[in-house]
Amino acid sequence: MASVSPATEAHAILRAPDLDSAERVYLGLMPDLEHVNALARRAVGLSRVADAARGYALSMTLVGLRLQELEMGEPTAREHRQATLRSLRQAFSA
């Protein structure tokens, strides 16, 4: 079976007919930390086309992470924040 590109799968999340379908695509795209890191590295690589794109990618990533933290509540978010920021810094420094 041919592999689908991460960008195509990411857009499939947006085109999904409902939230359950979008969630299945999302979890299929990033089932574990290794896949999350790989997608982050790919996004950073694509963002290097122009400084504006890099800033956009970082800003939107930070917005998404913070929205997730807010949904978790502060005690849970605090537990995960350092690991999340460590991964983000590694991805953007690569």
N, C-alpha and C positions, 0 to 999 in steps of 0.2 A: 504494500500500500504506500502511495506517495505521501511524503510528509507535507503538512500544511505549514506555511510560514507563520511565525508568531504574530506578525502584523495583521495577517488575514484573520487569524483566530481572535486577536484583540478586537478587530472591527466586528467580528461575529457576535461578540458580547453586546455591542450596541444595536445590532440588527435582530437580536433574538426576539421572538414574539412575546415572551413573557419573562418574568423574573426567574422562574425556575429554570428555564432554558438558558438564560444568561448565566445563572449560577453554575450550571453544568459545564458550560464553555469555559468560564473563569477558572473553575477547579481543574478542568482538563488542561488548561494552559499552564497553570502553576500549581501542580499537585504537591510540591515540596520546596524546601528552601533552595535546593540546587536549581530548580527551574525558575524560581523567582529571581535568583541572582543572575542567571543566564539572560532572562528577559531584560533585567535592569541594565546589564552590560550592553546588550544589543541596542536598547533605547539610547544609552549614553553615546554609543558609537555613531548612531544615526544623527544625534543632536550635534555632533561635532562638525557638521556641514557648515554651520554658521553659529557665531556666538549667541545670536538671538534665539536660535532653536535650542541651544544648550540651556539658556536661562529659562526658556519656556518649559522644557522638560523637567528641570529641577523644581521650578515653581509649582507645576501641576503635581509632581510627585509629593512635594511637601504638603500641598493642600490635601491630597488624598490621604496621606498618612495622618495628618491632623484630624481630618474628618473621622477617620477610623478610631483614633484615640478618643475623640469626643463621644463616640457611640459606646466605647468600652466603659467609660467612667474613669476617673482619675486613678484610683488604686490599681486597676488592671493595666491601664495605659502606662503608668509609671514603671511597672514590672517589665514591660516590653520595649520601652522607649530607647534604652541604651543599645540593645541589640539591633533594633531597627535603624537607629542613626549610624551605628557602626557599619552595617551593611550598605547603607546609602552612601556613606563617605567612601567606602572601598569602591563601590561601583562608579562614583563620579571621579575618583582619582585614577582609575584604570586607563 
